[in-house]
Amino acid sequence: MNQFAELLNQPVANIGLFSALFNFVLCVGMGLVLRVFYMRWSYSLTGKTHIGAVLPILAAVVFLVITIVKSSLALSLVLVGALSIVRFRTPIKEPEELIYLFIAISLGLGYGAGQTMITTVIVTLIMLFVYFFLSNRKQNELLEYNMVLGWNAEATNVHELVDVVSPHVSSIKLLRLERGEQKNSAVLAVTPKSHAELDQLYNKLEEVFSGVTVSFYESQNA
């Protein structure tokens, strides 16, 4: 029993103040970089500001916990008990948000454990990989819109409208078509060649078809 008590009171690692502060600054700095990276190049449609603000704070909190816990086996056992009763219910709407939260936790774990170089290099490589292969930087360069068309039932049909729209866009896809006794409507996903093409397309539709209504709004996939 006495041996077990001595084991609990035995420090596992000494915490140097300078190294701890240095790693803390790096941890918060990398957390801020991750925040900017997430808000600028992630695919998330909503909640970027909320999740982005949490990332550096989460990394700092995890750093503090790991730095303190690693100095004592007793504290590590207390942490296990605390985690068994404390549950976080963060409303994660998209899997990508969870990935960035895990990266922030990894920052806190790595810097808190003193693995400064490997944590910096690996997280940087992860962000570079995401930037070049998985980010929305190329998608943001595309002009993707949903075009809502409305026209009188006797005026024209959807095939004629598509024939007029097609020369002004790089791609076109019918998302929804509604027919009524007096009014028809359609939603098309279009990728115009330039912003100027939108004005030309609008003018062409009004010129060819009388009574047609046209509206554009940004595609949710953009």
Secondary structure by P-SEA (a helix, b strand, c coil): caaaaaaaacccbbbbaaaaaaaaaaaaaaaaaaaaaaacccccccaaaaaaaaaaaaaaaaaaaaaaaaacaaaaaaaaaaaaccccccccccaaaaaaaaaaaaaaaaaaacccaaaaaaaaaaaaaaaaccccccccccbbbbbbbbbccccccaaaaaaaacccccccccccccccccbbbbbbbcccccaaaaaaaaaaaaaaccbbbbbbbbbccc
